[in-house]
Amino acid sequence: MQRAVPRSLASLDSWSRGSSALHRFDPRAKLIALLALLVAVATANRSIPRFALAVLLFLVAGFLWARLPVAGALARAAVILPFVAVLAAVLWIGGQGERAWALAAKSYLSALAALLAMATTPLPRLLGGFEKLGAPRFLLEVAQFLYRYLFLLPEEAQRMRQAAAARSMRPGIREGFRAAAGALAVLFARSYARAGAIHHAMLARGFNGRFPEMQTAHFRKADAVFAVVASAVPWGLRLL
Amino acid sequence: MTACPLIQVRGLHYSYEDGTAALQGVDFRLDPGESVALLGPNGSGKTTFILHLNGLLAGKGAIEICGMKPDKANLPAIRRKVGVIFQDSDSQLFMPTVLEDVSFGPRNLGLEPKAAAGRALAALEAVGIAELRNRAPYHLSAGEKKRAAIAGVLAMEPEILVLDEPTTFLDPPAQRSLAALLSRLPQSKLVVTHTVAFAEAVCTRAVFFERGRIVAEGGVTEIAARFGWAFE
């Protein structure tokens, strides 16, 4: 059977299980560096093209260091662009072309930076890092389940699509919309039932409402050095 | 019969929220060393019954697991003793890697990560898939997923294994290999199945469910023959 899990999701998951030095840093160090970079990018307001190019090269260097495919990463970060396109278009039409470009560039770089953090840290460790930095546990558990269901929903959807195709469904536009709406409702119901089954399976193995951490993390000196240097670089680049 | 049964159920009734009466007075006993097949038509209450055995459903009637009633205080201990392997392994495997998934139960029991991983690895070796420990569960074949799900339960070192239609999605060689694996495991087993040959290979006794009741019990071959359950 054709694999239903989206390629981008599956590859991000496998990327995060690499063994480079960047993969091995404590997730807290990477989250601190990510936050520093996001703030530096979001608040930049002068010489955007040069700064953006410098940050882009910095992040590309990160992907190379982590031995991850740069072209694939650059393409995946572009998923953010349709979301900012509308706002950028409004700015563009309003005669603020420079701000439109700045918005698109900042959004893209932010997505690329977040992707680098996710591509070098398995999600449970990343969420563990958030927790140790004080993020609410409930939100993190919701995120973990969401991640699990991101793999599950496409599988359910694909089974339904195959079942429809097997019965030679070739509807017109109107019938297609009707069928899609019905399928969406069924997909929701089936996913809800599946979620209940997963919850049962978790309870049966002693789940008590708290996800156990799978690794104990130690914040080493090297992690502290990495956090300081990686946080300082984007702010240093702003001074160029 | 021993004085202390592993599972003792008397007069168990359960109705779903829509009013469907799924169990209508089930009496059942499992003694140490026994492996029992639960046979019967779809919708006869087999799965509903096994969900009661570690407190996932709570009907009316008397249930005792190793002498404990499945109330809130006893549930952690009961879930440690009764390992349930669900029909669809995809519902059971939810962690990013096989090793993390199998470690999930031991971590919930309070073991440190290293000890939990050690126990998980031993369980994966017991089911013969230790080399798959770093793979994502959704990359495994149906047979491998089933073994990973069983390892996830074995890692909790249960006394009783409850398997809900374990041969679903498995090809005949994988079914044979699973039967051989289960026969090697020392735990008492309850196996819900429609596959008589599988039940004969794994179980010492069978009970037959019909409309929410156990209507007969005996040897697997005898019960299957009496109800025309073998595929001929």
Chai-1 contact restraints between the chains, C-beta under 6 A:
chainA,res_idxA,chainB,res_idxB,connection_type,confidence,min_distance_angstrom,max_distance_angstrom,comment,restraint_id
A,V5,B,Y138,contact,1.0,0.0,6.0,A-B,restraint_1
A,R148,B,F94,contact,1.0,0.0,6.0,A-B,restraint_2
A,F151,B,Y138,contact,1.0,0.0,6.0,A-B,restraint_3
A,A197,B,S91,contact,1.0,0.0,6.0,A-B,restraint_4
A,I198,B,S91,contact,1.0,0.0,6.0,A-B,restraint_5
A,I198,B,F94,contact,1.0,0.0,6.0,A-B,restraint_6
A,H200,B,L56,contact,1.0,0.0,6.0,A-B,restraint_7
A,A201,B,F86,contact,1.0,0.0,6.0,A-B,restraint_8
A,A201,B,S91,contact,1.0,0.0,6.0,A-B,restraint_9
A,A201,B,Q92,contact,1.0,0.0,6.0,A-B,restraint_10
A,A204,B,N54,contact,1.0,0.0,6.0,A-B,restraint_11
A,A204,B,V84,contact,1.0,0.0,6.0,A-B,restraint_12
A,R205,B,F104,contact,1.0,0.0,6.0,A-B,restraint_13
A,R205,B,G105,contact,1.0,0.0,6.0,A-B,restraint_14
A,G206,B,R79,contact,1.0,0.0,6.0,A-B,restraint_15
A,G206,B,G105,contact,1.0,0.0,6.0,A-B,restraint_16
A,G206,B,N108,contact,1.0,0.0,6.0,A-B,restraint_17
A,G206,B,L109,contact,1.0,0.0,6.0,A-B,restraint_18
A,F207,B,N108,contact,1.0,0.0,6.0,A-B,restraint_19
A,P212,B,R107,contact,1.0,0.0,6.0,A-B,restraint_20
A,P212,B,N108,contact,1.0,0.0,6.0,A-B,restraint_21
A,M214,B,E100,contact,1.0,0.0,6.0,A-B,restraint_22
A,M214,B,P113,contact,1.0,0.0,6.0,A-B,restraint_23
A,Q215,B,P113,contact,1.0,0.0,6.0,A-B,restraint_24
A,T216,B,P113,contact,1.0,0.0,6.0,A-B,restraint_25
